[in-house]
């Protein structure tokens, strides 16, 4: 399986690790379309350039662990940088490093494809943190990917909502810097029988085009505002750059790198849902 690098430069001069800023974290972002990894120091600076590979389907737990092991090995081989610990953002419901549900990876080919009952069973209660810790031989923590992105973005003041726009729609809610229990709004109806994933996910973007899809995103933000009266809403994910209208004043777009940089926060906090095992 081939990988490609992007992001920070990969030569030693531009990414020379400084041991003063250890421990180094292998930060992994598991998405519906891509698996991404980088090595970052305690400042959030990349000390090894980001690598990416396509998310393989069908994807059972073993195939994911094997793919991430390959990604980590390739990252180490090309950078020469050793990491001390691992942080993972996973596209699904996670508690204490254990996968509760993985709707996207329980299908034969991603969102919009048939559900495979064997994959549903394989993912339920799978301890991804332990599996990766055994494979990578480093302490590992796993949390929901939107929670991880949010951890990199929030200021710690008031009620802060994070919405990620990618293959589907992810959400995270923080109050005064503490992560609140994860809510899978992505699978809740928002318009008729359409879920948030259906309404503003990647398939809707492809079908409607950027302008009509953007109007749906803004309507979704309005619904969430009336639901929880957030102080600020951060919008991230790979599709955030495709928004064609200015968002409301209480919203801010965050860089997609938050999915990587938020991995440091998994080791800085003991907030609900952000512990390993």
N, C-alpha and C positions, 0 to 999 in steps of 0.2 A: 504494500500500500504506500503510495507516494505522499509526501508532505511537501508543503512549500512554506517559506518564511516571509514575513512581512513585519511592519512595525519598526522597532528600533533596529539600528544597524547591527550587523552580526560580527564585525571585526573587533578584535580585542582592544584596540585603542579607544573606540567609542563606547564600549560597554565593559570596561575593566572593572571587575568586582572589587569592592572595598570591604575588607573584613570588619571594618568598624560598624558596618550596617548589616551585619548578620543578626539573626538567622535569615538565610535566603529561603524564599517560599516558591515552590513549584505551584503556580496558580493555574487551574484548569477550568475552562468554561465549556460545559456540555450543552450544545444546542441541537435543535432539530435538524439543522442543515450542516453544521460543522462542529468539530471538536478542536478547541484552541487551547494552547498552553504557552506560558512564558515563565521565566524565573525573575522574581522581583526581590529587592532588598527591603529593609524596614522603612525606608522613606517612600516606597512605592515606585522606585526607579527600576526599570528593566535592566537586568545584568546579563540576560540572554534573550535574544530576539524571539518574538512570538512565532510559533509554528501553528499551522492549521492543517487538518485533514477533513475530508468529507465524512459526515456521519453515515456509517454503513447501515443498511437495512437488509433483512430483518435484524433487529438488534436485541439479543438476549444479554443478561448480565455478564456472562463469560466473554462474549465478543466485545462488549464495551471495555471490560478490564484489559483484555489483550490489546485492543486498539490504543488505549491510553498508555499502556506500558510501552508500546512501539513509539508513540508520540514523545513520551518522556525520554526514551533511549536516544531517539533522533535529536532531540533538543540538546541533550547532554553531549552527544558525539560531535555536533557541529559547533557548540559553544565552549566546551571544555569546562563548564561551570557545574560544580556540585551543589545540590540543594539540600536543605536540612529538614524540611517539612513540606506537606502537601495540603493545599486547599482546593476544594472542588465545588463548583456551582452546578447543580443538577436540575434538569428540566422536569420537575415533578414534585410531589409532596414528600418532604424529608423530615424525619425526627431523629435526632441524636445519631445521624449518619446512616440511618436505616430508611430505605425507600418504602413509602407507604403505597403510593400509586405512581405509575409512569405512563399516563395515557398515550403520549406520543410514541413511546418506544414499545407499547403493547400492540402496535399495528404492524402490518406486514411491510409497509413502506413509508410510514410517517403520517401526519395528519391528513385525513380525508381518504385513507385507505382502510381496508377491512381490519377489524380487531382479531387478533390471534389469542384464543383462550389460553394456550400454553404460555405465551409471553406474559399475559396478565398474571398468571400464577407464578411465573419465574421471577417477576419483578416485585411482587407483593412481599414485604418484610425482608427484602434482600439487604444485607448489611454491606453496603458499598464501601463505607469507610474501612471496615475490617479487611475486605477483599483487596482494596488498593494498598492498605498498609502492609499486608503480607506480600503483595507482588512487588511494590516499589521499595519496601523495607525502610520506610520513613513514616513518622507519625502523620496521620491523615485526618482531616475534618471535611465533612460534606454538608452542604445546606442547599436549599432551593436557589436556583440561579438568580431570580429576581431579588431575593433577600440579599444575596451577595452583592449584586449591583447596587442595591440601595445602601448597603453598609458603606460603600465607597462614596456615596453622594450626599447623604444626609448631614445636616448641620447640628442635630441634637436639640433643636428648638421647636416645640409644638408638634402638631400632627403632620407628618410628612408621608405623602403617598408616592410610590414608585410604580410606573407603568412601563413595561418593556414590550417593544413591538418587534417581533421576529416571525418565525414560522407560525407561532400563536401569539397569545397575549399573556404576559406575566404581570403579577402585582406583588407589592410588599408594602407594609404599613409600619411606620415607626412613630413612637410617641416619646418626646424628649430624649431621643437617641436610643431608646429601647425597642427592639424588634417585637412587634405584637404577633400573636398566633397567626400562622400562615393561612390565608383564605384562597381557595382555588376559584376565584372569580372567572377564570378562563373557561370553566365548564358550566357556568351558571347562565341561564337564559337572559338575554338582554333585549331581544327584539323577536317576538313570536317564538319560534322554536330555535332561533339562532343563538348560539352561545357567544361569549366575548371572543373566543377563538374564531368562530365562524364570521363574526361581524367585522372584526378589525385585524384578523390574521393575514398571513401572506397570501392565501388563496383569494381573499376578498380584495386585496390590493391588486392582484393580477387581473381579476375579473372586472373591477370597477375603474381602475386607473387611479393615478395619484390624487387627482383633485377630489373626486367623489369619496375616495377612501379617507382622505384628510378630513372631510366634513364628518365622517363617521367617528373618527378618532376624537375630534373636538366634542361631538355629541356625547361620546362615552365619558370624556373628562367631566362634562357638565353633570352627567348622571352620578358619577362618583363624588363630585363635589356636594351634590344634594344628599347623597347617602351618608357621607362622613365628615363634611365640613372641614376638609383639610386646610392647612395653612399654606402649603406649597405642594405642587405635584411635579415630580421629575419624570421626564419621558426619555427613555433610552432604548437600546436594542438596535439591531442592524437596519431596521426599516425606518427609524426615526428620521434619518437623513432624507427620506422621500416625502416628508410632509411639505405641503405647498403653501400653507397659510401660517401666519404668525399665531402662536398659541396664546391663550389668555395670560394676563399679567401675573397670575399666581402659578404659572407653569414655567419650567426651565428644561431645556434639552440637555441631557448628559451624554458624554462621549461613550461610545461602545466599549472603550477600554476599561470602563468601570467593572465589567464582568471579570476582568483579570485582576485589577487593582484591589477590588473588594476582598479578594482572597486573604490579604493581610489581616483584615479586620476579623476574620474567623478566629484568629489567634489573639486578638486584642480584647475580646469581649466574651463574657459568659451569658450574654442575653439569650432569651428563649430561642431555641432552634439553632443556635450558633455554636454548639459544642459537638465534639466528635463522638465519643462513646464513653 
